[in-house]
Structures are given as structure tokens and as C-alpha cells.
Amino acid sequence: MLIAMRRFNWRLFRKKGTSKEASKDEKLLQKNVDDLKREALTRGGNEGIKSMAKELLTEEE
């Protein structure tokens, strides 16, 4: 009895890896945003919302 082996699908393997990496990045960004919100909304925080926004927007460009 001969059993045929399946071929490994490298394309799906790569696609899964890139999607997994993207989801990790999204989770990290969401955590950073939550931390920034918490910092901005606490009384006596070091920075205000406007100053944080200026710093973040200049870094993006």
C-alpha cells in the first residue's frame, strides 16, 4: 500500500507568518495608545494631550 505525502505549501506558511507579525504589531500599538491615553487623562500628568499629539505626529512624518 502506497501512501502519498502532501507537499508543504510555502506560500501559506509565509502568509501566516506575515499576518501573525502584523497582529503582534497591532496589539503593541494598541497597548501604547492605551498607555498614552491613561497618561494624558490623569491629573498631574507630565504632558497634555496636545503636546503628546505634536510629538507623535512629527515622528510619523
Sequence and secondary structure as in RCSB ss.txt:
>XXXX:A:sequence
MLIAMRRFNWRLFRKKGTSKEASKDEKLLQKNVDDLKREALTRGGNEGIKSMAKELLTEEE
>XXXX:A:secstr
         HHHHHHHHHHHHHHHHHHHHHHHHHHHHHHHHSTT SS HHHHHHHHHHHH 
